[in-house]
Amino acid sequence: MIKHIDISTEEFKKYVKNKHICFGGNARLKIYGLLKCRSGKRMKKENRVFFRSEAEALNMGYRPCGHCLKKYKKWIYSIPQ
């Protein structure tokens, strides 16, 4: 996981180009999604984190975004009630 406040704009662009960053997340809400998600683009920079893969995000306890990831519905119904 990479915190947005820890990298520069140039580093961010390089990481995305080299596929070191594929997903973004909100550290406060523990949600991850696509980099192009409009919800993710609106979050504060200090709350934004980046992941290389979905597996990394899930292993760190993040849930899928309900706006940009269709697997959110599958995830929400898999939670034991």
Biotite code that builds the C-alpha atoms (Angstrom):
import biotite.structure as struc

atoms = struc.array([
    struc.Atom([0.000, 0.000, 0.000], chain_id="A", res_id=1, res_name="MET", atom_name="CA", element="C"),
    struc.Atom([1.271, 3.453, -0.924], chain_id="A", res_id=2, res_name="ILE", atom_name="CA", element="C"),
    struc.Atom([-0.083, 6.616, 0.679], chain_id="A", res_id=3, res_name="LYS", atom_name="CA", element="C"),
    struc.Atom([-0.769, 9.452, -1.746], chain_id="A", res_id=4, res_name="HIS", atom_name="CA", element="C"),
    struc.Atom([0.806, 12.034, 0.565], chain_id="A", res_id=5, res_name="ILE", atom_name="CA", element="C"),
    struc.Atom([4.084, 10.055, 0.452], chain_id="A", res_id=6, res_name="ASP", atom_name="CA", element="C"),
    struc.Atom([4.636, 10.292, -3.319], chain_id="A", res_id=7, res_name="ILE", atom_name="CA", element="C"),
    struc.Atom([4.943, 13.133, -5.814], chain_id="A", res_id=8, res_name="SER", atom_name="CA", element="C"),
    struc.Atom([2.799, 13.607, -8.908], chain_id="A", res_id=9, res_name="THR", atom_name="CA", element="C"),
    struc.Atom([5.680, 12.445, -11.104], chain_id="A", res_id=10, res_name="GLU", atom_name="CA", element="C"),
    struc.Atom([6.147, 9.285, -9.034], chain_id="A", res_id=11, res_name="GLU", atom_name="CA", element="C"),
    struc.Atom([2.394, 8.613, -9.158], chain_id="A", res_id=12, res_name="PHE", atom_name="CA", element="C"),
    struc.Atom([2.354, 8.853, -12.962], chain_id="A", res_id=13, res_name="LYS", atom_name="CA", element="C"),
    struc.Atom([5.384, 6.568, -13.209], chain_id="A", res_id=14, res_name="LYS", atom_name="CA", element="C"),
    struc.Atom([3.819, 3.967, -10.870], chain_id="A", res_id=15, res_name="TYR", atom_name="CA", element="C"),
    struc.Atom([0.558, 3.939, -12.844], chain_id="A", res_id=16, res_name="VAL", atom_name="CA", element="C"),
    struc.Atom([2.408, 3.624, -16.154], chain_id="A", res_id=17, res_name="LYS", atom_name="CA", element="C"),
    struc.Atom([4.513, 0.718, -14.804], chain_id="A", res_id=18, res_name="ASN", atom_name="CA", element="C"),
    struc.Atom([1.437, -0.971, -13.216], chain_id="A", res_id=19, res_name="LYS", atom_name="CA", element="C"),
    struc.Atom([2.773, -0.555, -9.662], chain_id="A", res_id=20, res_name="HIS", atom_name="CA", element="C"),
    struc.Atom([-0.523, 1.195, -8.879], chain_id="A", res_id=21, res_name="ILE", atom_name="CA", element="C"),
    struc.Atom([-3.760, -0.259, -10.263], chain_id="A", res_id=22, res_name="CYS", atom_name="CA", element="C"),
    struc.Atom([-6.352, 0.566, -7.587], chain_id="A", res_id=23, res_name="PHE", atom_name="CA", element="C"),
    struc.Atom([-7.022, 3.464, -5.245], chain_id="A", res_id=24, res_name="GLY", atom_name="CA", element="C"),
    struc.Atom([-8.581, 3.427, -1.823], chain_id="A", res_id=25, res_name="GLY", atom_name="CA", element="C"),
    struc.Atom([-9.813, 5.499, 1.074], chain_id="A", res_id=26, res_name="ASN", atom_name="CA", element="C"),
    struc.Atom([-7.809, 4.716, 4.219], chain_id="A", res_id=27, res_name="ALA", atom_name="CA", element="C"),
    struc.Atom([-10.424, 6.191, 6.540], chain_id="A", res_id=28, res_name="ARG", atom_name="CA", element="C"),
    struc.Atom([-13.407, 4.336, 5.063], chain_id="A", res_id=29, res_name="LEU", atom_name="CA", element="C"),
    struc.Atom([-11.477, 1.172, 4.049], chain_id="A", res_id=30, res_name="LYS", atom_name="CA", element="C"),
    struc.Atom([-12.881, 1.166, 0.481], chain_id="A", res_id=31, res_name="ILE", atom_name="CA", element="C"),
    struc.Atom([-10.924, 0.469, -2.723], chain_id="A", res_id=32, res_name="TYR", atom_name="CA", element="C"),
    struc.Atom([-11.834, 0.992, -6.373], chain_id="A", res_id=33, res_name="GLY", atom_name="CA", element="C"),
    struc.Atom([-10.647, 1.867, -9.842], chain_id="A", res_id=34, res_name="LEU", atom_name="CA", element="C"),
    struc.Atom([-8.376, 4.867, -10.339], chain_id="A", res_id=35, res_name="LEU", atom_name="CA", element="C"),
    struc.Atom([-10.907, 6.452, -12.708], chain_id="A", res_id=36, res_name="LYS", atom_name="CA", element="C"),
    struc.Atom([-13.822, 6.221, -10.214], chain_id="A", res_id=37, res_name="CYS", atom_name="CA", element="C"),
    struc.Atom([-15.437, 9.607, -9.662], chain_id="A", res_id=38, res_name="ARG", atom_name="CA", element="C"),
    struc.Atom([-15.926, 8.856, -5.952], chain_id="A", res_id=39, res_name="SER", atom_name="CA", element="C"),
    struc.Atom([-12.224, 8.165, -5.560], chain_id="A", res_id=40, res_name="GLY", atom_name="CA", element="C"),
    struc.Atom([-11.243, 11.335, -7.372], chain_id="A", res_id=41, res_name="LYS", atom_name="CA", element="C"),
    struc.Atom([-13.202, 13.442, -4.856], chain_id="A", res_id=42, res_name="ARG", atom_name="CA", element="C"),
    struc.Atom([-11.553, 12.113, -1.694], chain_id="A", res_id=43, res_name="MET", atom_name="CA", element="C"),
    struc.Atom([-8.985, 14.072, 0.260], chain_id="A", res_id=44, res_name="LYS", atom_name="CA", element="C"),
    struc.Atom([-5.369, 13.393, -0.648], chain_id="A", res_id=45, res_name="LYS", atom_name="CA", element="C"),
    struc.Atom([-4.479, 12.530, 2.957], chain_id="A", res_id=46, res_name="GLU", atom_name="CA", element="C"),
    struc.Atom([-7.086, 9.712, 2.942], chain_id="A", res_id=47, res_name="ASN", atom_name="CA", element="C"),
    struc.Atom([-6.061, 8.261, -0.436], chain_id="A", res_id=48, res_name="ARG", atom_name="CA", element="C"),
    struc.Atom([-3.963, 5.107, -0.707], chain_id="A", res_id=49, res_name="VAL", atom_name="CA", element="C"),
    struc.Atom([-2.961, 2.979, -3.690], chain_id="A", res_id=50, res_name="PHE", atom_name="CA", element="C"),
    struc.Atom([-2.721, -0.768, -4.250], chain_id="A", res_id=51, res_name="PHE", atom_name="CA", element="C"),
    struc.Atom([-1.024, -2.936, -6.825], chain_id="A", res_id=52, res_name="ARG", atom_name="CA", element="C"),
    struc.Atom([-3.839, -5.518, -6.873], chain_id="A", res_id=53, res_name="SER", atom_name="CA", element="C"),
    struc.Atom([-7.294, -6.263, -5.567], chain_id="A", res_id=54, res_name="GLU", atom_name="CA", element="C"),
    struc.Atom([-5.858, -9.096, -3.497], chain_id="A", res_id=55, res_name="ALA", atom_name="CA", element="C"),
    struc.Atom([-3.590, -6.635, -1.696], chain_id="A", res_id=56, res_name="GLU", atom_name="CA", element="C"),
    struc.Atom([-6.550, -4.360, -0.901], chain_id="A", res_id=57, res_name="ALA", atom_name="CA", element="C"),
    struc.Atom([-8.716, -7.232, 0.311], chain_id="A", res_id=58, res_name="LEU", atom_name="CA", element="C"),
    struc.Atom([-5.911, -8.649, 2.457], chain_id="A", res_id=59, res_name="ASN", atom_name="CA", element="C"),
    struc.Atom([-5.577, -5.257, 4.148], chain_id="A", res_id=60, res_name="MET", atom_name="CA", element="C"),
    struc.Atom([-9.279, -5.258, 5.046], chain_id="A", res_id=61, res_name="GLY", atom_name="CA", element="C"),
    struc.Atom([-10.637, -2.949, 2.332], chain_id="A", res_id=62, res_name="TYR", atom_name="CA", element="C"),
    struc.Atom([-14.007, -3.560, 0.659], chain_id="A", res_id=63, res_name="ARG", atom_name="CA", element="C"),
    struc.Atom([-14.900, -3.004, -3.028], chain_id="A", res_id=64, res_name="PRO", atom_name="CA", element="C"),
    struc.Atom([-16.397, 0.325, -4.113], chain_id="A", res_id=65, res_name="CYS", atom_name="CA", element="C"),
    struc.Atom([-20.115, 0.205, -4.813], chain_id="A", res_id=66, res_name="GLY", atom_name="CA", element="C"),
    struc.Atom([-19.823, 2.759, -7.628], chain_id="A", res_id=67, res_name="HIS", atom_name="CA", element="C"),
    struc.Atom([-17.130, 1.352, -9.896], chain_id="A", res_id=68, res_name="CYS", atom_name="CA", element="C"),
    struc.Atom([-16.760, -2.337, -9.018], chain_id="A", res_id=69, res_name="LEU", atom_name="CA", element="C"),
    struc.Atom([-19.563, -4.743, -9.877], chain_id="A", res_id=70, res_name="LYS", atom_name="CA", element="C"),
    struc.Atom([-18.155, -7.284, -7.443], chain_id="A", res_id=71, res_name="LYS", atom_name="CA", element="C"),
    struc.Atom([-19.445, -5.091, -4.579], chain_id="A", res_id=72, res_name="TYR", atom_name="CA", element="C"),
    struc.Atom([-22.852, -6.805, -4.789], chain_id="A", res_id=73, res_name="LYS", atom_name="CA", element="C"),
    struc.Atom([-21.223, -10.221, -4.579], chain_id="A", res_id=74, res_name="LYS", atom_name="CA", element="C"),
    struc.Atom([-19.092, -9.018, -1.654], chain_id="A", res_id=75, res_name="TRP", atom_name="CA", element="C"),
    struc.Atom([-22.004, -7.501, 0.316], chain_id="A", res_id=76, res_name="ILE", atom_name="CA", element="C"),
    struc.Atom([-24.104, -10.667, 0.034], chain_id="A", res_id=77, res_name="TYR", atom_name="CA", element="C"),
    struc.Atom([-21.186, -12.854, 1.147], chain_id="A", res_id=78, res_name="SER", atom_name="CA", element="C"),
    struc.Atom([-20.973, -11.161, 4.570], chain_id="A", res_id=79, res_name="ILE", atom_name="CA", element="C"),
    struc.Atom([-22.429, -13.426, 7.276], chain_id="A", res_id=80, res_name="PRO", atom_name="CA", element="C"),
    struc.Atom([-25.486, -11.874, 8.932], chain_id="A", res_id=81, res_name="GLN", atom_name="CA", element="C"),
])
